[in-house]
Structures are given as structure tokens and as C-alpha cells.
Amino acid sequence: MTDYNNPLSSKSFSLPESLDDKNQIDDFVSRNSSRKIVVVQGLGFVGAVMSLVCANTRNGDYAVIGVDLATKESFWKIKSINEGSFPLVAEDPKIEQFFKNTIEKGNFYATYDSYAYSLADVVVVDVNLDVQKFSSENNALEDFDVDLGGFKKAIAVIGENCKKDVTVLVETTVPPGTCINVVQPILIDELRRRNLSDDMIKIGHSYERVMPGPDYIDSIRCYPRVYSGVNTASADAVEEFLKTIIDTSSCELTRLEHTNATEMAKVLENAYRATNIAFVVEWSRFAEEAEVDLYEIINAIRVRKTHSNLMFPNIGVGGYCLTKDPLLASWARKTFFGADSDLEMSIKSVSTNDQMPVYAYERLKEVFGSLHGTHVAFLGVSYRGDVGDTRFTPVESLVNLVKSDGAKVKLHDPYVSYWQELSCEVESDINKVLVPEPSLVIISTAHSVYKKEAFIDKIASVSASKVYDAVGLLTNEQIQKLQSKHRVSVLGRGDIS
Ligand SMILES: NC(=O)c1ccc[n+]([C@@H]2O[C@H](COP(=O)([O-])OP(=O)(O)OC[C@H]3O[C@@H](n4cnc5c(N)ncnc54)[C@H](O)[C@@H]3O)[C@@H](O)[C@H]2O)c1
């Protein structure tokens, strides 16, 4: 699980004794009697912020109930919201501001009680849907599986409780075909079981393009959206809702004719990006061998509009989406549409990207030799700059490889205080990471703060050591400054000593 940089996430607390939170929910709803009720299912990186956006709409005034599970991994998010502390921290100041607004308006409540669904006018589904990967020792993908179990349970609990005319908007990234083959049948079965008519429910899909980071809120609110419904009434209901959430004066809403199409659009977007990243991996090795600077080459090529998103070398791909979405697509092709073939290029891209930290390690050893007995400082554990998210971070593999070489490792990250996957503390004070002085500093996440001159000066001030920039963060001037004392190597660049 991820560290949300919230003290509650790593502290122990007792889980609720009963799942009955009906009185509190009823109180909340009666205090918000003039407002429509939006229930957001799943209070993770997407759902928690989507809840804030729904509770701070421009054209509609919703009361928002966020529902998550009363489990050790997730209950703290519910507790944290109701105690007035938002469960995740990112560079976007609007998060704090929006959360404060909800406290003042009293229109955001979090719960684990599925009774909430019975009051909803709209349910937004933001739960996770995971892919299980089976990989070799060097991270090459050997096989994978998609387990829809948790997702099906999440949909069933909505059907067991919802009003017959609710709008259910699926935002979760799903294998194409899921709304038609899984969501609709489950909801209809549940309504029939409750002797309710099944022709008034609206079911739609509109995927999130949210980007945790400095524009977190606006990446939901002011970003073009694609949507669809299982029928016209559903698509109309989703459009009406999205128009109250999304700033349509600054971005477009695009209706696609089928939920299969919007579901495919999401995984195609991410498979394209994953493949684009994977493409440059072998070119990084080539550039190192040819002793040229691939960043400089790519910058020169990027001036052509047709080539402007050629990717730069990097330590690897992390986060929850690019590491799995191409696989969801391939799985759906065979499972829901009866194809014999996989989406081979997409699968290969995930496998190549998963191996990137291993390449980063091999290059490190090639340049600097054995790390046995040395002190190594990692700058950044998050998978992405300016965010505290360690899910599938490529830094994890690199840290493990460096440790297995016998090095003593210290970790720094301004956004992560506890790294749950590795069960260890992460330092936010750079001075503490530089004592005792490391013999190798690895820049492993491109946080903006690391680009600041004061930070570079800090690294430059330690006694002669080695600096390995695995994310292409350093400018030429900064490299020169560091080189006055240190040996510097940059992934994807030939020898620059
Ligand atoms: N993180 C991103 O940047 C991002 C961007 C775009 C799309 N997405 C997609 O959005 C979806 C959610 O991603 P996330 O990053 O928020 O995941 P997450 O793991 O951070 O959050 C999911 C939450 O859903 C909760 N949950 C699971 N089952 C539930 C249930 N039955 N009832 C209530 N809550 C339940 C989990 O406890 C968890 O808190 C995924 O499909 C993901 O691929 C994520």
C-alpha cells in the first residue's frame, strides 16, 4: 500500500466494532437536505480527490459521502477525513482549500456503511481493479492474471442497496467489455432480487485522467473527458452529471457510442504511453555504448511536432496505471471478445518497463563498480516527481538490488514519510541523509525540490563521492558544478567524466 504522508496511515488504530453507521449518515443527510447525494465508492488517489471535486462543484451543490472498506489498509482514510485531515498530500494547494470548504459547508462525510448507497442519486465507482503479475528474477513479465472478484463485490453492494433510478458512473479502469459483461448484469440481478424494476437504472463509464501532483484538482475538473452509457438514457444521465463537475467552458466532453469504446480508450491511452516509454529503453543502452547524450539527442528531435512526445531515458515506470492497464486490455481481448491473440506489443512494453530498474542498476555497476560496504543515499522513493506515491515505484527494485550488493542505504523523499511496501521510514531532512557522508548519491525521483540550486549545493558540499542521476534531472551546469568534486553519471548518457 501507499504512504499518503498522513500520520494515520502508519499508526495503529482499532477498526470499528460494527459496520452500522446509519445514524451518522442520516444526520449528515438531514443537515444536507437541500442537496443531491453523490456517493463516491473508494477513497484512494482518485476517489478521495473526486469526492472533493464533487463537493465543490461549479454548477451543482452535492452532499458527498465517500465509502471505503473498514480494513486495516483503508479504514484510516475514512477516519482521517471525518477527523478533518485529508488523507493525501500533494503539491496542489487546492486540495487543502477544497477540503476546508467541505468542512465549512458540512457536505462531505466518509463511511464504511453500505447503507450510504441507498441514499445516492449518483454513485461514482473509484475502486481499484488489480492485475497479478508473475515475473522472473530480472523483472521480466512471465504471466499475469486479472481478478475481478473485488470489483464484482463492489458493484454487487451497490446493487444490494441502491435506488432503482440511481446513476452508476464507473471511473475505475476496467478491461474493455466490463460494463456490459459484468456491471450491468450484476446490478440488474440485484435489483430483480429486491423486486425492483431494472429499467430505470443508468450505468455509464467515464475514465479518470487524474494526475496526482501540482494540478491534482484541475486534472479532474478542467481536463477533457470521454464518457458513454450502456444506453442513451444512461449516457444522457452521465453527461448531465459530468456537466456539473467538469468545467466544460475550458474542456470538452466527448461521448462515445458504447461503454466498450470508452473502456478501450482508457487502456489504449495507457498502452500507447507504456509502449512509447519502452521504445526508448534499448536506445538508452545504445547511447551509453556510443558515449553520446540521449537527452540532448531527444531534445533535438522533439522540435519536430510529429516527434514531440519521444520519451527520455528513465529509471523505470511506476504507479498504479501504466504498469497494469496494457495487460487489462490484452486480458479483455481474449476473455470478453474471444480472440486467440494477446496484445503482444502492449504486454512486451510492460515487461520492458518492469526491467528498467534492473538496467539502471547494471549501468550503475558498470560505471561505479561494486557497492559492497558503501553508504548509498537515494533521493526520492516516489514513482513520480512531486507526489507521495510509492505504488510499484521502480525505486523499490533499485533499492533492493543496491542492498543485495551489500550497500547501506538511506532514503530521502519530501512527500513520503513511511514506505509501506518496504516497511521503512523515509527521511525528509536531507541533512540527516548526508550523515555519515554517502559515497554514492542516487537521484531516483525527479522531485522539483532536487532541481533547486540550494539542493545541488548541498550535494556538492559532501566530500568527494559519486552521483548517479537515474532520472535525467541534472542540467549541464549542475553536472559541471558537481563534477568539480564528484564523479557524475547520468542514465542514458555516455561517459561524462
Ligand atoms: N492513481 C491514479 O493516478 C489514477 C489515474 C487514473 C485512473 N486511475 C484508476 O482509478 C481507479 C482507482 O485508482 P486509485 O489510484 O484511487 O486506487 P487506490 O488503491 O488508491 O484506491 C482504491 C480504493 O478503493 C477502495 N475499495 C476497494 N473495494 C472497495 C469497496 N468494495 N467499497 C469501497 N471501497 C473499496 C480501496 O480500499 C481503496 O481505498 C483504478 O482503476 C485506477 O487504475 C488511477
The ligand as an SDF file (V2000), in Angstrom:
LIG
                    3D

 44 48  0  0  0  0  0  0  0  0999 V2000
   -3.9370    6.8120   -9.2760 N   0  0  0  0  0  0  0  0  0  0  0  0
   -4.0570    7.4090  -10.4510 C   0  0  0  0  0  0  0  0  0  0  0  0
   -3.2920    8.3280  -10.7690 O   0  0  0  0  0  0  0  0  0  0  0  0
   -5.1480    7.0010  -11.4370 C   0  0  0  0  0  0  0  0  0  0  0  0
   -5.3250    7.7850  -12.5940 C   0  0  0  0  0  0  0  0  0  0  0  0
   -6.3280    7.4510  -13.4800 C   0  0  0  0  0  0  0  0  0  0  0  0
   -7.1150    6.3260  -13.2360 C   0  0  0  0  0  0  0  0  0  0  0  0
   -6.9000    5.5520  -12.1110 N   0  0  0  0  0  0  0  0  0  0  0  0
   -7.7640    4.4020  -11.9180 C   0  0  0  0  0  0  0  0  0  0  0  0
   -8.7140    4.7230  -10.8930 O   0  0  0  0  0  0  0  0  0  0  0  0
   -9.0190    3.5610  -10.1140 C   0  0  0  0  0  0  0  0  0  0  0  0
   -8.7190    3.8250   -8.6510 C   0  0  0  0  0  0  0  0  0  0  0  0
   -7.3390    4.0780   -8.5120 O   0  0  0  0  0  0  0  0  0  0  0  0
   -6.7000    4.6260   -7.1690 P   0  0  0  0  0  0  0  0  0  0  0  0
   -5.3210    5.0370   -7.5120 O   0  0  0  0  0  0  0  0  0  0  0  0
   -7.5940    5.5950   -6.5000 O   0  0  0  0  0  0  0  0  0  0  0  0
   -6.6740    3.2670   -6.3020 O   0  0  0  0  0  0  0  0  0  0  0  0
   -6.4540    3.1420   -4.7290 P   0  0  0  0  0  0  0  0  0  0  0  0
   -5.9930    1.7510   -4.4850 O   0  0  0  0  0  0  0  0  0  0  0  0
   -5.6540    4.2990   -4.2170 O   0  0  0  0  0  0  0  0  0  0  0  0
   -7.9160    3.3220   -4.1410 O   0  0  0  0  0  0  0  0  0  0  0  0
   -8.9250    2.3910   -4.3070 C   0  0  0  0  0  0  0  0  0  0  0  0
   -9.7570    2.4330   -3.0330 C   0  0  0  0  0  0  0  0  0  0  0  0
  -10.9310    1.6530   -3.2460 O   0  0  0  0  0  0  0  0  0  0  0  0
  -11.2100    1.0090   -2.0260 C   0  0  0  0  0  0  0  0  0  0  0  0
  -12.1360   -0.0920   -2.2570 N   0  0  0  0  0  0  0  0  0  0  0  0
  -11.9020   -1.3100   -2.8190 C   0  0  0  0  0  0  0  0  0  0  0  0
  -13.0330   -2.0480   -2.8250 N   0  0  0  0  0  0  0  0  0  0  0  0
  -13.9950   -1.2770   -2.2660 C   0  0  0  0  0  0  0  0  0  0  0  0
  -15.3650   -1.4820   -1.9810 C   0  0  0  0  0  0  0  0  0  0  0  0
  -15.9750   -2.6380   -2.2660 N   0  0  0  0  0  0  0  0  0  0  0  0
  -16.0540   -0.4750   -1.3910 N   0  0  0  0  0  0  0  0  0  0  0  0
  -15.4680    0.6900   -1.0850 C   0  0  0  0  0  0  0  0  0  0  0  0
  -14.1580    0.9340   -1.3180 N   0  0  0  0  0  0  0  0  0  0  0  0
  -13.4390   -0.0370   -1.8970 C   0  0  0  0  0  0  0  0  0  0  0  0
   -9.8480    0.5830   -1.5190 C   0  0  0  0  0  0  0  0  0  0  0  0
   -9.8860    0.2760   -0.1410 O   0  0  0  0  0  0  0  0  0  0  0  0
   -9.0290    1.8290   -1.8330 C   0  0  0  0  0  0  0  0  0  0  0  0
   -9.0350    2.7570   -0.7660 O   0  0  0  0  0  0  0  0  0  0  0  0
   -8.1730    2.4360  -10.7110 C   0  0  0  0  0  0  0  0  0  0  0  0
   -8.9370    1.7520  -11.6600 O   0  0  0  0  0  0  0  0  0  0  0  0
   -7.0380    3.1730  -11.4070 C   0  0  0  0  0  0  0  0  0  0  0  0
   -6.4840    2.4170  -12.4490 O   0  0  0  0  0  0  0  0  0  0  0  0
   -5.9430    5.8790  -11.2120 C   0  0  0  0  0  0  0  0  0  0  0  0
  1  2  1  0
  2  3  2  0
  2  4  1  0
  4  5  1  0
  4 44  2  0
  5  6  2  0
  6  7  1  0
  7  8  2  0
  8  9  1  0
  8 44  1  0
  9 10  1  0
  9 42  1  0
 10 11  1  0
 11 12  1  0
 11 40  1  0
 12 13  1  0
 13 14  1  0
 14 15  2  0
 14 16  1  0
 14 17  1  0
 17 18  1  0
 18 19  2  0
 18 20  1  0
 18 21  1  0
 21 22  1  0
 22 23  1  0
 23 24  1  0
 23 38  1  0
 24 25  1  0
 25 26  1  0
 25 36  1  0
 26 27  1  0
 26 35  1  0
 27 28  2  0
 28 29  1  0
 29 30  1  0
 29 35  2  0
 30 31  1  0
 30 32  2  0
 32 33  1  0
 33 34  2  0
 34 35  1  0
 36 37  1  0
 36 38  1  0
 38 39  1  0
 40 41  1  0
 40 42  1  0
 42 43  1  0
M  CHG  2   8   1  16  -1
M  END
$$$$
